[in-house]
Amino acid sequence: MASTAEIPLVGGAADGETVTAELDPNGRPPLTHHHLGAEGLAEAEIYELESVDAAADRWCYRWRGPAV
């Protein structure tokens, strides 16, 4: 079973929500998260991984803008 982490979303329409991200073999989540809007991909937003505390493997996904 793969390891996962709960990662908060910061900024954008999903500010304050969290996502469950699957960690790679090195214990890292994906570099980006595409958050779907009410209209699906038409309203998707891109969030980029940021390190909050590198020593404790804590991250957040920060809003970067619309995906389209």
C-alpha positions, -999 to 999 in steps of 0.1 A, spaced: 0 0 0 13 34 -10 19 61 16 -2 93 15 -2 128 30 -29 153 37 -17 186 20 -35 219 25 -44 241 -5 -35 278 -1 -51 305 -22 -76 303 -51 -111 289 -49 -101 259 -28 -82 278 -1 -84 260 32 -93 226 17 -69 196 19 -61 169 -6 -48 134 0 -17 130 -21 1 97 -28 38 98 -20 64 86 -44 91 60 -33 112 89 -19 83 101 3 74 131 -18 40 142 -32 34 152 -68 48 187 -78 14 200 -88 -23 194 -80 -50 202 -105 -81 211 -86 -113 207 -106 -140 234 -104 -178 230 -105 -176 228 -143 -147 202 -142 -116 209 -163 -132 241 -177 -127 257 -142 -96 237 -130 -69 256 -111 -33 247 -107 -16 244 -73 22 240 -70 39 221 -41 58 242 -16 78 231 14 65 244 47 90 226 69 116 206 49 130 189 80 95 176 90 83 167 54 55 192 56 41 208 24 13 229 10 -1 233 -25 -1 271 -34 -25 284 -60 -8 295 -93 -37 302 -115 -63 287 -138 -53 256 -157 -68 268 -190 
